[in-house]
Amino acid sequence: MKKYYYFVLLAISIVLLTGCAEFNEPITESSAGYWNTWIVWPIVQIIHYLSVITGSYGGGIIAVTVFIRLLILPLTLKQIKHSQKMQDIQPKLKILQTKYQAKDANTQQQYQQELMRTMKESNVNPVSGCLPSIIQMPILIGLYHAISRMNVTPSYEIGSFLMIPLASPSVILAVIAGIAQFIVLKTSPTLTANSQIVAVQYILPLMIFGFGLMSPAAIALYWIISSTITIIQNKILYRERKKTLIVK
């Protein structure tokens, strides 16, 4: 099941990112709907407030991305902890797969029972690994929509960042976003250790690059900052993980 998890999560993200009917419509305080009132508009206001403090909308986007990533850090840590537990019990799971490799209904039923028992003994809940991502998704997608809709709202002149116009696509930022996403996946042992989902390491960065070419540079800037935070996070957390394993 895990080998499909990242693909399913990616597919859901793409649908939510591109499927909203209001995706390219201006955003104002009077925009109707719970999504606009409680997610998109507050994020827009925060970006605007931080842009005043930092002196540019580029700085505001960077600041709010860092702020939101810090806000959801407890959920991220919980998800990483679950991934680490799943990685620890992989040898046991492979033994079960070998033992119950027959495809008849009785054998598969025994396999499922043994699988659940092993996870329970290891204090691993397969559902808990998905919940943090599901909870984070509205916030992160809300940030994406806020940036996109500010771009088409006349009252917000998002300007440029490092001489790169944020309102139009940027090849340079799209390339950096794709590379950053590739590094994110390379610094995640839970992905690199699983050969069944190794394709994600190449497909996702290419998709991010493609979306970067079609989206305003402000979106690519958001992806770059978000990926950079994830890279730093992975380096710190998984380094501590390696130290723990060495001590054991």
C-alpha contacts under 8 A as a table, 3 or more apart, distances in Angstrom:
res1	aa1	res2	aa2	distance
1	M	4	Y	5.70
1	M	5	Y	6.61
2	K	5	Y	4.95
2	K	6	Y	7.55
3	K	6	Y	6.96
3	K	7	F	7.88
3	K	196	Q	6.11
3	K	197	I	5.65
4	Y	7	F	5.34
4	Y	8	V	6.13
4	Y	197	I	7.88
5	Y	8	V	5.21
5	Y	9	L	6.11
6	Y	9	L	5.05
6	Y	10	L	6.00
6	Y	200	V	7.81
7	F	10	L	5.06
7	F	11	A	6.11
7	F	200	V	7.71
8	V	11	A	5.06
8	V	12	I	6.20
9	L	12	I	5.19
9	L	13	S	6.20
10	L	13	S	5.07
10	L	14	I	6.24
11	A	14	I	5.17
11	A	15	V	6.27
12	I	15	V	5.19
12	I	16	L	6.19
13	S	16	L	5.19
13	S	17	L	5.93
13	S	137	M	7.63
13	S	141	I	7.74
14	I	17	L	5.06
14	I	18	T	6.06
14	I	19	G	7.90
15	V	18	T	5.45
15	V	19	G	5.23
16	L	19	G	5.31
16	L	20	C	6.42
16	L	141	I	7.31
17	L	20	C	6.90
17	L	141	I	6.37
17	L	144	Y	7.45
17	L	145	H	7.34
18	T	23	F	7.07
19	G	23	F	7.53
20	C	23	F	5.18
21	A	24	N	7.80
22	E	25	E	5.08
23	F	145	H	6.39
23	F	148	S	7.17
23	F	149	R	6.51
24	N	148	S	6.88
24	N	149	R	5.74
24	N	152	V	6.75
25	E	149	R	5.94
25	E	152	V	6.59
25	E	153	T	7.56
26	P	149	R	5.31
26	P	150	M	6.55
26	P	151	N	7.94
26	P	152	V	5.41
26	P	153	T	4.41
26	P	154	P	7.75
27	I	31	S	6.18
27	I	36	N	7.87
27	I	41	W	7.05
27	I	146	A	7.81
27	I	149	R	5.82
27	I	150	M	6.47
27	I	153	T	6.26
28	T	31	S	5.34
28	T	41	W	7.04
29	E	37	T	7.61
29	E	41	W	6.64
31	S	36	N	6.21
31	S	37	T	7.15
32	A	36	N	6.37
32	A	37	T	6.87
33	G	36	N	5.45
33	G	37	T	6.12
34	Y	37	T	4.99
34	Y	38	W	5.71
34	Y	39	I	7.63
35	W	38	W	5.70
35	W	39	I	5.40
35	W	40	V	6.41
36	N	39	I	5.67
36	N	40	V	4.76
36	N	41	W	5.49
37	T	40	V	6.63
37	T	41	W	5.68
37	T	42	P	7.24
38	W	41	W	6.73
38	W	42	P	6.46
39	I	42	P	5.86
39	I	43	I	6.43
39	I	138	P	7.86
39	I	139	I	7.06
39	I	142	G	5.76
40	V	43	I	5.32
40	V	44	V	6.21
40	V	142	G	5.24
40	V	143	L	6.81
40	V	145	H	6.70
40	V	146	A	5.18
41	W	44	V	4.95
41	W	45	Q	6.23
41	W	146	A	7.07
42	P	45	Q	5.08
42	P	46	I	6.24
43	I	46	I	5.03
43	I	47	I	6.16
43	I	142	G	7.42
43	I	143	L	6.34
43	I	146	A	6.36
44	V	47	I	5.14
44	V	48	H	6.15
44	V	146	A	5.51
44	V	147	I	7.29
44	V	150	M	7.19
45	Q	48	H	5.05
45	Q	49	Y	6.07
46	I	49	Y	5.07
46	I	50	L	6.08
46	I	64	V	6.95
47	I	50	L	5.19
47	I	51	S	5.96
47	I	57	Y	7.16
47	I	60	G	4.99
47	I	61	I	5.91
47	I	63	A	7.80
47	I	64	V	6.03
48	H	51	S	5.02
48	H	52	V	6.48
48	H	57	Y	7.04
48	H	60	G	6.68
49	Y	52	V	5.34
49	Y	53	I	6.68
49	Y	60	G	7.50
50	L	53	I	4.97
50	L	54	T	6.01
50	L	57	Y	7.83
50	L	59	G	7.38
50	L	60	G	4.60
50	L	61	I	7.94
50	L	63	A	6.78
50	L	64	V	7.30
51	S	54	T	5.09
51	S	55	G	5.47
51	S	56	S	4.82
51	S	57	Y	4.69
51	S	58	G	7.28
51	S	59	G	5.93
51	S	60	G	4.02
51	S	61	I	7.54
52	V	55	G	5.21
52	V	56	S	6.69
52	V	57	Y	7.91
52	V	60	G	7.65
53	I	60	G	7.85
54	T	57	Y	7.89
54	T	59	G	5.43
54	T	60	G	6.30
55	G	59	G	6.90
55	G	60	G	7.97
56	S	59	G	5.23
56	S	60	G	6.31
56	S	158	I	7.43
56	S	159	G	7.55
56	S	160	S	7.95
56	S	161	F	7.75
57	Y	60	G	4.70
57	Y	61	I	6.02
57	Y	158	I	5.18
57	Y	159	G	6.95
57	Y	160	S	7.81
57	Y	161	F	8.00
58	G	61	I	5.18
58	G	62	I	6.32
58	G	158	I	7.26
58	G	159	G	7.86
58	G	160	S	6.81
58	G	161	F	5.39
58	G	166	L	7.60
58	G	218	A	7.18
58	G	221	L	7.89
59	G	62	I	5.10
59	G	63	A	6.05
59	G	161	F	7.90
60	G	63	A	5.06
60	G	64	V	6.07
61	I	64	V	5.31
61	I	65	T	6.04
61	I	147	I	7.78
61	I	218	A	7.69
61	I	221	L	7.88
61	I	222	Y	6.63
62	I	65	T	5.20
62	I	66	V	6.27
62	I	221	L	7.68
62	I	222	Y	6.71
62	I	225	I	6.47
63	A	66	V	5.23
63	A	67	F	6.11
64	V	67	F	4.83
64	V	68	I	6.01
65	T	68	I	5.29
65	T	69	R	6.12
65	T	143	L	7.89
65	T	222	Y	6.70
65	T	225	I	7.01
65	T	226	S	6.50
66	V	69	R	5.17
66	V	70	L	6.18
66	V	225	I	7.61
66	V	226	S	7.36
66	V	229	I	7.54
67	F	70	L	5.21
67	F	71	L	6.15
68	I	71	L	4.82
68	I	72	I	6.30
68	I	139	I	7.92
68	I	140	L	7.98
69	R	72	I	5.33
69	R	73	L	6.00
69	R	226	S	7.50
69	R	229	I	7.80
70	L	73	L	4.97
71	L	74	P	7.52
72	I	75	L	5.42
72	I	76	T	6.35
72	I	136	Q	6.85
73	L	76	T	4.88
73	L	77	L	6.06
74	P	77	L	5.12
74	P	78	K	6.23
75	L	78	K	5.07
75	L	79	Q	6.25
75	L	132	P	5.20
75	L	133	S	7.87
75	L	136	Q	7.59
76	T	79	Q	5.10
76	T	80	I	6.21
76	T	132	P	6.67
76	T	133	S	7.88
77	L	80	I	5.09
77	L	81	K	6.05
78	K	81	K	5.09
78	K	82	H	6.27
78	K	129	G	7.88
78	K	132	P	7.18
79	Q	82	H	5.12
79	Q	83	S	6.24
79	Q	128	S	7.71
79	Q	129	G	5.43
79	Q	130	C	7.63
79	Q	132	P	5.98
79	Q	133	S	7.58
80	I	83	S	4.95
80	I	84	Q	6.14
81	K	84	Q	5.12
81	K	85	K	6.34
82	H	85	K	5.10
82	H	86	M	6.25
82	H	124	V	7.06
82	H	128	S	7.42
82	H	129	G	5.67
83	S	86	M	5.03
83	S	87	Q	6.17
83	S	129	G	7.00
83	S	190	T	6.57
84	Q	87	Q	4.97
84	Q	88	D	6.22
84	Q	190	T	7.25
85	K	88	D	5.02
85	K	89	I	6.52
85	K	122	S	7.84
85	K	124	V	6.69
86	M	89	I	5.42
86	M	90	Q	6.38
86	M	124	V	7.11
87	Q	90	Q	5.30
87	Q	190	T	6.70
88	D	91	P	7.39
89	I	92	K	5.34
89	I	93	L	6.32
89	I	122	S	7.53
90	Q	93	L	4.96
90	Q	94	K	6.13
91	P	94	K	5.18
91	P	95	I	6.40
92	K	95	I	5.17
92	K	96	L	6.42
92	K	118	T	7.84
93	L	96	L	5.07
93	L	97	Q	6.21
93	L	115	L	7.17
94	K	97	Q	4.98
94	K	98	T	6.21
95	I	98	T	5.17
95	I	99	K	6.09
96	L	99	K	4.97
96	L	100	Y	5.96
96	L	111	Y	6.86
96	L	114	E	7.51
96	L	115	L	7.32
97	Q	100	Y	5.31
97	Q	101	Q	5.51
97	Q	111	Y	7.55
98	T	101	Q	5.28
100	Y	107	T	5.98
100	Y	108	Q	6.76
100	Y	110	Q	7.62
100	Y	111	Y	5.75
101	Q	107	T	7.82
101	Q	108	Q	7.97
102	A	107	T	6.22
102	A	108	Q	7.28
103	K	107	T	6.67
103	K	108	Q	6.24
104	D	107	T	5.57
104	D	108	Q	6.25
105	A	108	Q	5.17
105	A	109	Q	6.06
106	N	109	Q	5.13
106	N	110	Q	6.35
107	T	110	Q	5.11
107	T	111	Y	6.13
108	Q	111	Y	4.84
108	Q	112	Q	6.19
109	Q	112	Q	5.18
109	Q	113	Q	6.30
110	Q	113	Q	5.08
110	Q	114	E	6.15
111	Y	114	E	5.16
111	Y	115	L	5.93
112	Q	115	L	4.95
112	Q	116	M	6.15
113	Q	116	M	5.31
113	Q	117	R	6.17
114	E	117	R	4.98
114	E	118	T	6.05
115	L	118	T	5.18
115	L	119	M	6.24
116	M	119	M	5.12
116	M	120	K	6.05
117	R	120	K	5.09
117	R	121	E	6.16
118	T	121	E	5.18
118	T	122	S	6.16
119	M	122	S	5.02
119	M	123	N	5.99
119	M	124	V	4.89
119	M	125	N	6.69
120	K	123	N	4.94
120	K	124	V	5.88
120	K	125	N	7.13
121	E	124	V	7.69
125	N	128	S	5.43
125	N	129	G	7.17
126	P	129	G	5.78
126	P	130	C	7.47
127	V	130	C	5.52
127	V	131	L	6.60
128	S	131	L	5.26
128	S	132	P	7.28
129	G	132	P	6.61
129	G	133	S	7.73
130	C	133	S	5.55
130	C	134	I	6.31
131	L	134	I	5.03
131	L	135	I	6.10
132	P	135	I	5.16
132	P	136	Q	6.07
133	S	136	Q	5.09
133	S	137	M	5.98
134	I	137	M	5.28
134	I	138	P	7.65
135	I	138	P	6.69
135	I	139	I	7.78
136	Q	139	I	5.53
136	Q	140	L	6.30
137	M	140	L	5.29
137	M	141	I	5.91
138	P	141	I	5.19
138	P	142	G	5.71
139	I	142	G	4.99
139	I	143	L	6.28
140	L	143	L	5.10
140	L	144	Y	6.38
141	I	144	Y	4.90
141	I	145	H	6.14
142	G	145	H	5.09
142	G	146	A	5.98
143	L	146	A	5.04
143	L	147	I	6.30
144	Y	147	I	5.44
144	Y	148	S	6.30
144	Y	219	I	6.76
144	Y	222	Y	7.84
145	H	148	S	5.04
145	H	149	R	5.95
146	A	149	R	5.31
146	A	150	M	6.01
147	I	150	M	5.24
147	I	151	N	6.38
147	I	218	A	6.81
147	I	219	I	6.66
148	S	151	N	5.22
148	S	152	V	7.15
148	S	216	P	7.20
148	S	218	A	7.72
148	S	219	I	6.97
149	R	152	V	5.35
149	R	153	T	6.33
150	M	153	T	4.99
150	M	156	Y	6.05
150	M	158	I	7.70
151	N	154	P	7.99
151	N	156	Y	7.03
151	N	157	E	7.49
151	N	158	I	6.72
151	N	167	A	5.88
151	N	216	P	7.65
153	T	156	Y	5.72
154	P	157	E	6.90
158	I	166	L	6.46
158	I	167	A	6.76
159	G	165	P	5.97
159	G	166	L	5.97
159	G	167	A	6.97
160	S	163	M	5.61
160	S	164	I	5.10
160	S	165	P	4.06
160	S	166	L	4.99
160	S	167	A	7.69
161	F	164	I	5.15
161	F	165	P	6.48
161	F	166	L	6.64
164	I	170	S	7.36
164	I	217	A	7.76
165	P	168	S	6.17
165	P	170	S	7.79
165	P	217	A	6.90
166	L	169	P	7.37
166	L	170	S	7.94
166	L	216	P	5.99
166	L	217	A	4.50
166	L	218	A	4.69
167	A	216	P	5.07
167	A	217	A	6.15
167	A	218	A	6.60
168	S	215	S	7.16
168	S	216	P	4.47
168	S	217	A	5.67
169	P	174	A	7.91
169	P	212	G	6.78
169	P	213	L	5.57
169	P	214	M	6.10
169	P	215	S	5.44
169	P	216	P	4.46
169	P	217	A	4.74
170	S	173	L	5.41
170	S	174	A	6.08
170	S	212	G	7.30
170	S	213	L	6.43
170	S	216	P	7.27
170	S	217	A	5.24
170	S	220	A	7.92
171	V	174	A	4.99
171	V	175	V	6.11
171	V	212	G	7.50
171	V	213	L	6.01
172	I	175	V	5.31
172	I	176	I	6.35
173	L	176	I	5.00
173	L	177	A	5.96
173	L	212	G	7.32
173	L	217	A	6.63
173	L	220	A	5.78
173	L	221	L	6.62
173	L	224	I	7.77
174	A	177	A	5.05
174	A	178	G	6.25
174	A	208	I	7.49
174	A	209	F	5.03
174	A	210	G	7.47
174	A	211	F	7.77
174	A	212	G	4.43
174	A	213	L	5.79
174	A	217	A	7.64
174	A	220	A	5.79
175	V	178	G	5.18
175	V	179	I	6.23
175	V	209	F	5.85
175	V	212	G	7.84
176	I	179	I	5.10
176	I	180	A	5.96
176	I	224	I	6.82
177	A	180	A	5.09
177	A	181	Q	6.20
177	A	205	P	7.78
177	A	208	I	6.73
177	A	209	F	6.37
177	A	212	G	7.35
177	A	220	A	6.04
177	A	221	L	7.50
177	A	223	W	5.91
177	A	224	I	4.83
177	A	227	S	7.68
178	G	181	Q	5.19
178	G	182	F	6.31
178	G	205	P	4.51
178	G	206	L	6.18
178	G	207	M	7.76
178	G	208	I	5.42
178	G	209	F	4.66
179	I	182	F	5.04
179	I	183	I	6.34
179	I	205	P	6.64
180	A	183	I	5.14
180	A	184	V	6.24
180	A	205	P	7.91
180	A	224	I	6.30
180	A	227	S	5.79
180	A	228	T	6.67
181	Q	184	V	4.92
181	Q	185	L	6.47
181	Q	204	L	7.45
181	Q	205	P	5.31
181	Q	208	I	7.52
181	Q	224	I	7.88
181	Q	227	S	5.89
182	F	185	L	5.34
182	F	186	K	6.25
182	F	201	Q	6.12
182	F	202	Y	7.05
182	F	204	L	7.71
182	F	205	P	5.36
183	I	186	K	4.89
183	I	187	T	6.10
183	I	231	I	6.97
184	V	187	T	5.34
184	V	188	S	6.54
184	V	227	S	6.31
184	V	228	T	7.79
184	V	230	T	6.42
184	V	231	I	5.20
184	V	234	N	7.78
185	L	188	S	5.22
185	L	191	L	6.65
185	L	192	T	7.32
185	L	201	Q	5.78
186	K	189	P	7.36
186	K	191	L	7.64
186	K	192	T	6.34
186	K	201	Q	7.17
187	T	192	T	7.93
187	T	231	I	6.63
187	T	234	N	6.10
187	T	235	K	6.80
188	S	191	L	5.65
188	S	192	T	6.43
188	S	234	N	6.40
188	S	238	Y	7.94
189	P	192	T	5.01
189	P	193	A	5.59
189	P	238	Y	7.87
190	T	193	A	5.61
190	T	194	N	6.65
191	L	194	N	5.41
191	L	195	S	7.90
191	L	197	I	6.83
191	L	198	V	6.84
192	T	195	S	6.97
192	T	198	V	6.52
194	N	197	I	5.97
194	N	198	V	6.54
195	S	198	V	4.99
196	Q	199	A	7.73
197	I	200	V	5.73
197	I	201	Q	7.91
198	V	201	Q	5.62
198	V	202	Y	7.71
199	A	202	Y	5.54
199	A	203	I	6.09
200	V	203	I	5.09
200	V	204	L	5.59
201	Q	204	L	6.26
201	Q	205	P	6.94
202	Y	205	P	5.79
202	Y	206	L	6.45
203	I	206	L	5.31
203	I	207	M	6.22
204	L	207	M	5.01
204	L	208	I	6.15
205	P	208	I	5.03
205	P	209	F	6.11
206	L	209	F	4.99
206	L	210	G	6.13
207	M	210	G	4.95
207	M	211	F	6.13
208	I	211	F	5.15
208	I	212	G	5.99
209	F	212	G	4.96
209	F	213	L	6.38
210	G	213	L	5.23
210	G	214	M	6.65
211	F	214	M	5.12
211	F	215	S	5.88
212	G	215	S	5.14
212	G	216	P	7.31
212	G	217	A	7.08
212	G	219	I	7.16
212	G	220	A	5.37
213	L	216	P	8.00
215	S	218	A	7.98
215	S	219	I	6.37
215	S	220	A	7.31
216	P	219	I	5.63
216	P	220	A	7.04
217	A	220	A	5.00
217	A	221	L	6.13
218	A	221	L	5.03
218	A	222	Y	6.32
219	I	222	Y	5.02
219	I	223	W	6.34
220	A	223	W	5.03
220	A	224	I	6.15
221	L	224	I	5.08
221	L	225	I	6.25
222	Y	225	I	5.31
222	Y	226	S	6.02
223	W	226	S	5.08
223	W	227	S	5.90
224	I	227	S	5.19
224	I	228	T	6.03
225	I	228	T	5.04
225	I	229	I	6.24
226	S	229	I	5.23
226	S	230	T	6.34
227	S	230	T	4.96
227	S	231	I	6.14
228	T	231	I	5.08
228	T	232	I	6.33
229	I	232	I	5.25
229	I	233	Q	6.03
230	T	233	Q	4.86
230	T	234	N	5.98
231	I	234	N	5.12
231	I	235	K	6.14
232	I	235	K	5.13
232	I	236	I	6.23
233	Q	236	I	5.32
233	Q	237	L	5.98
234	N	237	L	5.26
234	N	238	Y	5.59
234	N	239	R	7.83
235	K	238	Y	5.63
235	K	239	R	5.79
236	I	239	R	5.24
236	I	240	E	6.37
237	L	240	E	5.25
237	L	241	R	6.29
238	Y	241	R	4.63
238	Y	242	K	6.19
239	R	242	K	5.13
239	R	243	K	6.38
240	E	243	K	5.09
240	E	244	T	6.28
241	R	244	T	5.15
241	R	245	L	6.34
242	K	245	L	5.10
242	K	246	I	6.20
243	K	246	I	5.14
243	K	247	V	6.28
244	T	247	V	5.20
244	T	248	K	6.32
245	L	248	K	5.08
